[in-house]
Amino acid sequence: MSTDTSALPVPALRGEVLPREAGDGWVQRMLRALFGWKPGSVRSDIAVLLEGTTPADTGFSAEERTMLKNILGLRERRSEDIMIPRADIVAVQQDITIGELVKVFENAGHSRLVVYDDTLDDPVGMVHIRDLLAFMATRAATPPPTSKRKKRFPADLDLRAIDLAMPLVEAKIVRDILFVPPSMPALDLLAKMQATRVHLALVIDEYGGTDGIISIEDLVEQIVGDIEDEHDEHAVRTVVRQPDGSFLADARAPLEDVLATVGAEFDVGDAAEEVDTLGGYLVTRVGRVPVRGEIVPGPEPFEIEVLDADPRRVKKVKISRSKQRRNVREQKRETAAEARATPPDGAGPADPAGRRGPAAS
């Protein structure tokens, strides 16, 4: 019998000693005895295979390897790691009119919207754009032409019959939504969405407040990567360098993007383990949401000016070097001093006492 193992399915695992996570079945035991593999879980075997080999060794393409790694890593991810933060949730109040709801859907770019009572901490469900269209089509449907009305409406729909002032709650199209804790494993949430056929979940904290939102698309993207449809806008750079050397940034910009654009000097240290975005970093620095116009010290030698913010979050900031900002202030002071020292047109030069003489004839 040949001892050549170059054609074995998993050549990288020969001699590997891996922890056994669960009891092997007889098939696994037979394969291990046949190929000389040491005891270990299939999960560990695949992880070692992906880390210790190249695409040419395994036959997996780069995309397949990435997806397999994402699948293995999904077990460690929780709802709080995946959720869209509360500040970015597009939601409507249950008393919104049908007409206003149509306008919200037009600008939201989502097919489902959260519906709440008084605040986002009092959610009552969600509304799907397909249910809204079905409701409007039913209301607009017209009977066949009669002797009194011989003219037929286009597509047998009379849109004038739709009461756009009707509140959403009276339309009876609000559906149930899932409520999950931040610690819920992503795989469990995916299974729950499949079982309940409810593809939107709100992440609720221990006090009953809304922390964020997760759709089934967010979960699938954890495996296959970003999914963009026909209505997704092209990504806009969130950190942009300015001619004066400063940087304008969206507060939602990931810290990795800020570091890549600004440079290695913008090192937030241990804060990167607690927060993911530039706005989150600012909140940790001052212990609250900074207000518009506030200057927050950043990692030396940077400081961050809040250009736009509301009581709940920071929206836009300017990153500049502290020395650079001081130089700009000094230039402004010097310019102002020169303006004060320069006599206006028609006035003579100032004398040492500060009095201006008559204009020269």
C-alpha positions as CSV (number, residue, x, y, z in Angstrom):
1,M,0.0,0.0,0.0
2,S,1.4,3.4,-1.0
3,T,2.3,5.8,1.7
4,D,1.8,8.8,-0.5
5,T,-0.5,11.2,1.2
6,S,-0.4,14.1,-1.3
7,A,-4.0,13.3,-2.5
8,L,-5.6,13.1,0.9
9,P,-8.6,15.4,1.3
10,V,-7.1,17.3,4.3
11,P,-3.3,16.9,4.0
12,A,-2.7,19.8,6.5
13,L,-4.2,17.9,9.4
14,R,-1.8,14.9,9.5
15,G,-0.2,14.9,12.9
16,E,-2.3,17.8,14.2
17,V,-3.5,17.2,17.8
18,L,-6.7,19.1,18.3
19,P,-9.1,19.2,21.2
20,R,-12.1,17.0,21.0
21,E,-15.3,19.1,21.3
22,A,-17.8,16.2,20.9
23,G,-17.8,12.5,20.6
24,D,-16.9,11.3,17.1
25,G,-19.3,8.9,15.2
26,W,-18.1,5.7,13.7
27,V,-17.6,7.3,10.3
28,Q,-15.3,9.9,11.8
29,R,-13.4,7.3,13.7
30,M,-13.0,5.2,10.6
31,L,-11.7,8.1,8.6
32,R,-9.3,9.1,11.2
33,A,-7.9,5.6,11.5
34,L,-7.7,5.3,7.7
35,F,-5.9,8.6,7.1
36,G,-4.0,8.8,10.3
37,W,-5.7,11.9,11.7
38,K,-5.4,12.5,15.4
39,P,-8.7,13.0,17.5
40,G,-10.3,16.4,17.2
41,S,-13.6,18.0,16.1
42,V,-14.5,18.6,12.5
43,R,-14.9,22.2,13.3
44,S,-11.3,22.5,14.6
45,D,-10.1,20.5,11.6
46,I,-11.7,23.0,9.2
47,A,-10.4,25.9,11.1
48,V,-6.8,24.5,11.0
49,L,-7.3,23.7,7.3
50,L,-8.3,27.3,6.5
51,E,-5.5,28.9,8.5
52,G,-2.7,26.5,7.6
53,T,-3.1,26.1,3.9
54,T,-3.5,28.0,0.7
55,P,-6.4,28.0,-1.8
56,A,-4.3,25.7,-4.1
57,D,-3.9,23.1,-1.3
58,T,-7.6,22.9,-0.4
59,G,-9.4,23.6,-3.7
60,F,-11.5,26.3,-2.0
61,S,-11.6,29.7,-3.8
62,A,-10.7,32.8,-1.9
63,E,-14.5,33.7,-1.7
64,E,-15.3,30.2,-0.3
65,R,-12.5,30.4,2.2
66,T,-13.8,33.8,3.4
67,M,-17.4,32.5,3.7
68,L,-16.3,29.4,5.6
69,K,-14.3,31.5,8.1
70,N,-17.3,33.8,8.5
71,I,-19.5,30.8,9.2
72,L,-17.1,29.5,11.8
73,G,-16.8,32.9,13.4
74,L,-20.6,33.5,13.5
75,R,-20.9,31.3,16.6
76,E,-19.0,33.8,18.6
77,R,-21.0,36.8,17.5
78,R,-23.9,38.2,19.5
79,S,-26.8,40.4,18.6
80,E,-25.1,43.5,20.0
81,D,-22.1,42.9,17.6
82,I,-24.4,42.9,14.6
83,M,-27.2,45.4,15.4
84,I,-27.7,48.7,13.7
85,P,-27.5,51.3,16.5
86,R,-30.6,53.0,17.8
87,A,-29.6,56.4,16.4
88,D,-29.8,54.9,12.8
89,I,-33.2,53.2,13.2
90,V,-35.9,54.5,10.8
91,A,-39.2,54.2,12.7
92,V,-42.7,55.7,12.5
93,Q,-45.3,56.4,15.1
94,Q,-48.5,54.3,14.9
95,D,-50.6,57.4,14.4
96,I,-48.8,58.5,11.3
97,T,-51.1,59.0,8.3
98,I,-50.9,56.7,5.3
99,G,-49.8,59.6,3.1
100,E,-46.9,60.5,5.4
101,L,-46.0,56.8,5.7
102,V,-45.6,56.6,1.9
103,K,-43.2,59.6,2.0
104,V,-41.2,58.0,4.8
105,F,-40.8,54.8,2.7
106,E,-39.8,56.8,-0.3
107,N,-36.8,58.3,1.6
108,A,-36.0,55.4,4.0
109,G,-34.6,52.9,1.5
110,H,-36.1,50.0,3.6
111,S,-38.9,47.6,3.0
112,R,-39.8,47.3,6.7
113,L,-40.1,50.1,9.3
114,V,-40.4,49.9,13.1
115,V,-43.7,51.2,14.5
116,Y,-43.8,52.6,18.0
117,D,-46.4,54.2,20.3
118,D,-44.9,57.2,22.2
119,T,-41.2,56.7,21.8
120,L,-38.9,54.1,20.3
121,D,-38.8,52.4,23.7
122,D,-42.5,51.6,23.2
123,P,-42.4,49.5,20.0
124,V,-45.6,47.9,18.8
125,G,-44.4,46.1,15.7
126,M,-43.4,46.8,12.1
127,V,-45.0,47.8,8.8
128,H,-44.0,46.2,5.5
129,I,-44.2,48.2,2.3
130,R,-45.9,45.2,0.5
131,D,-48.7,45.3,3.1
132,L,-49.0,49.1,2.5
133,L,-49.3,48.6,-1.2
134,A,-51.8,45.8,-0.8
135,F,-53.9,48.0,1.5
136,M,-53.9,50.9,-1.0
137,A,-54.6,48.6,-3.9
138,T,-57.6,47.1,-2.1
139,R,-59.0,50.6,-1.2
140,A,-58.5,51.8,-4.8
141,A,-60.0,48.8,-6.5
142,T,-63.2,49.7,-8.5
143,P,-66.0,47.4,-9.7
144,P,-66.5,46.8,-13.5
145,P,-68.1,49.6,-15.5
146,T,-71.9,50.0,-15.2
147,S,-74.5,51.7,-17.2
148,K,-74.1,54.8,-15.0
149,R,-70.3,54.7,-15.3
150,K,-69.2,53.5,-18.7
151,K,-65.6,54.7,-18.4
152,R,-63.1,52.2,-17.0
153,F,-60.4,53.3,-14.6
154,P,-56.8,52.5,-15.6
155,A,-56.0,49.0,-14.1
156,D,-59.4,49.3,-12.4
157,L,-57.8,51.4,-9.7
158,D,-59.2,54.7,-8.5
159,L,-56.4,56.2,-6.3
160,R,-58.8,59.0,-5.2
161,A,-60.6,56.4,-3.1
162,I,-57.6,56.0,-0.8
163,D,-57.9,58.0,2.4
164,L,-54.3,59.3,2.8
165,A,-55.3,61.0,6.1
166,M,-56.1,57.6,7.7
167,P,-53.8,56.8,10.7
168,L,-51.6,53.7,10.3
169,V,-53.1,52.0,13.3
170,E,-56.5,52.0,11.7
171,A,-55.2,50.4,8.6
172,K,-54.5,47.2,10.5
173,I,-51.3,46.4,8.7
174,V,-48.9,46.5,11.6
175,R,-47.1,43.1,11.9
176,D,-45.3,41.5,14.9
177,I,-41.6,42.1,15.4
178,L,-39.1,40.0,17.4
179,F,-37.5,41.3,20.6
180,V,-34.1,39.9,21.5
181,P,-31.5,40.6,24.2
182,P,-28.0,41.9,23.3
183,S,-26.4,38.7,24.3
184,M,-28.4,36.4,22.0
185,P,-26.1,34.4,19.7
186,A,-26.4,35.4,16.0
187,L,-27.0,31.8,15.0
188,D,-29.9,31.5,17.5
189,L,-31.5,34.7,16.1
190,L,-31.1,33.4,12.6
191,A,-32.9,30.2,13.5
192,K,-35.6,32.1,15.3
193,M,-36.2,34.3,12.3
194,Q,-36.5,31.3,10.1
195,A,-38.9,29.5,12.4
196,T,-41.2,32.5,13.1
197,R,-40.9,34.0,9.5
198,V,-40.3,37.4,11.2
199,H,-37.3,38.9,9.6
200,L,-36.8,42.0,11.8
201,A,-35.8,42.1,15.4
202,L,-35.3,44.9,18.0
203,V,-32.4,44.5,20.5
204,I,-33.8,45.4,23.9
205,D,-31.6,46.2,26.9
206,E,-32.1,45.0,30.5
207,Y,-34.2,48.1,31.3
208,G,-36.6,47.6,28.3
209,G,-35.0,50.3,26.2
210,T,-34.3,49.8,22.5
211,D,-30.6,49.4,21.7
212,G,-30.7,48.6,18.0
213,I,-32.2,46.7,15.2
214,I,-31.3,43.6,13.2
215,S,-32.7,42.3,9.9
216,I,-32.2,38.9,8.4
217,E,-30.1,40.6,5.7
218,D,-27.7,41.8,8.5
219,L,-27.2,38.2,9.6
220,V,-26.7,36.9,6.0
221,E,-24.1,39.6,5.4
222,Q,-22.1,38.3,8.3
223,I,-21.5,35.2,6.1
224,V,-21.4,36.5,2.5
225,G,-20.3,40.1,3.0
226,D,-22.1,43.3,2.2
227,I,-25.2,42.9,0.0
228,E,-26.2,45.9,-2.1
229,D,-29.4,46.1,-4.0
230,E,-30.7,48.5,-6.7
231,H,-31.6,51.1,-4.2
232,D,-28.4,51.2,-2.1
233,E,-26.4,54.3,-2.6
234,H,-22.7,54.0,-3.3
235,A,-20.6,54.4,-0.2
236,V,-19.4,57.9,0.5
237,R,-16.1,58.4,2.0
238,T,-16.7,59.1,5.7
239,V,-13.3,60.7,6.4
240,V,-12.1,63.4,3.9
241,R,-8.8,65.3,4.1
242,Q,-9.2,69.1,3.7
243,P,-6.7,71.5,1.9
244,D,-5.6,72.9,5.3
245,G,-4.5,69.4,6.5
246,S,-7.6,68.9,8.7
247,F,-10.1,66.1,8.2
248,L,-13.9,66.2,8.0
249,A,-15.5,63.0,9.3
250,D,-18.9,61.4,9.8
251,A,-19.1,60.5,13.5
252,R,-20.3,57.1,12.4
253,A,-17.0,56.4,10.7
254,P,-15.3,53.2,12.0
255,L,-12.2,53.9,13.9
256,E,-10.2,51.7,11.5
257,D,-11.2,54.0,8.6
258,V,-10.2,57.1,10.6
259,L,-6.8,55.5,11.4
260,A,-6.3,54.5,7.8
261,T,-7.1,58.1,6.5
262,V,-5.6,60.3,9.2
263,G,-2.6,58.1,9.9
264,A,-1.0,55.9,12.5
265,E,-0.7,58.9,14.9
266,F,-4.4,58.7,15.4
267,D,-4.1,55.8,17.9
268,V,-7.0,55.7,20.4
269,G,-5.4,52.9,22.3
270,D,-7.6,50.7,24.6
271,A,-10.7,52.8,23.6
272,A,-10.8,50.7,20.4
273,E,-11.8,47.7,22.5
274,E,-14.9,49.5,23.9
275,V,-16.2,51.4,20.9
276,D,-16.2,51.0,17.1
277,T,-16.9,54.5,15.8
278,L,-15.5,58.0,16.0
279,G,-18.7,59.3,17.7
280,G,-18.5,56.5,20.3
281,Y,-14.9,57.5,21.0
282,L,-15.9,61.1,21.6
283,V,-18.6,60.0,24.1
284,T,-16.1,57.9,26.0
285,R,-13.7,60.8,26.1
286,V,-16.1,63.2,27.8
287,G,-18.5,60.8,29.4
288,R,-21.5,62.3,27.6
289,V,-22.7,63.3,24.1
290,P,-20.6,66.4,23.3
291,V,-22.5,69.5,21.9
292,R,-22.0,71.4,18.7
293,G,-18.9,73.6,18.8
294,E,-17.3,71.6,21.6
295,I,-13.6,70.7,21.1
296,V,-12.7,67.3,22.5
297,P,-9.0,66.3,23.0
298,G,-8.2,63.4,20.8
299,P,-5.1,61.2,20.7
300,E,-2.0,63.4,20.8
301,P,-1.5,65.6,18.9
302,F,-5.1,65.8,17.6
303,E,-8.2,67.5,18.8
304,I,-11.7,67.0,17.5
305,E,-14.3,69.8,17.0
306,V,-18.0,68.8,16.9
307,L,-19.5,70.5,13.9
308,D,-23.0,68.9,14.1
309,A,-24.8,67.0,16.9
310,D,-28.1,66.6,18.5
311,P,-29.0,65.5,22.1
312,R,-28.6,61.8,21.2
313,R,-25.6,61.6,19.0
314,V,-22.7,63.4,17.3
315,K,-23.1,63.7,13.5
316,K,-20.1,65.5,12.0
317,V,-16.7,66.4,13.3
318,K,-13.5,68.1,12.3
319,I,-10.1,66.5,13.2
320,S,-7.1,68.7,13.3
321,R,-3.7,68.9,15.0
322,S,-3.7,70.9,18.1
323,K,-0.7,73.0,16.9
324,Q,-2.4,73.5,13.6
325,R,-5.5,74.9,15.3
326,R,-3.4,77.2,17.5
327,N,-1.6,78.5,14.4
328,V,-4.9,79.3,12.7
329,R,-6.0,81.2,15.9
330,E,-2.8,83.1,15.9
331,Q,-3.1,84.0,12.3
332,K,-6.6,85.3,12.9
333,R,-5.4,87.4,15.9
334,E,-2.5,88.8,13.8
335,T,-4.9,89.6,10.9
336,A,-7.2,91.4,13.3
337,A,-4.4,93.3,14.9
338,E,-3.1,94.4,11.5
339,A,-6.6,95.5,10.5
340,R,-6.9,97.6,13.7
341,A,-3.5,99.2,13.1
342,T,-4.1,100.0,9.4
343,P,-5.9,103.4,9.0
344,P,-9.0,103.5,7.0
345,D,-9.1,105.3,3.6
346,G,-9.0,109.0,4.1
347,A,-7.5,108.9,7.6
348,G,-4.0,109.9,8.5
349,P,-1.6,107.7,10.3
350,A,-2.1,107.2,14.0
351,D,0.2,109.2,16.3
352,P,1.9,107.5,19.3
353,A,-1.0,108.5,21.5
354,G,-3.4,106.6,19.3
355,R,-5.0,109.8,17.7
356,R,-5.3,110.0,14.0
357,G,-4.1,113.1,12.2
358,P,-5.9,114.8,9.3
359,A,-5.9,113.2,5.9
360,A,-3.2,114.3,3.6
361,S,-4.3,116.8,1.0
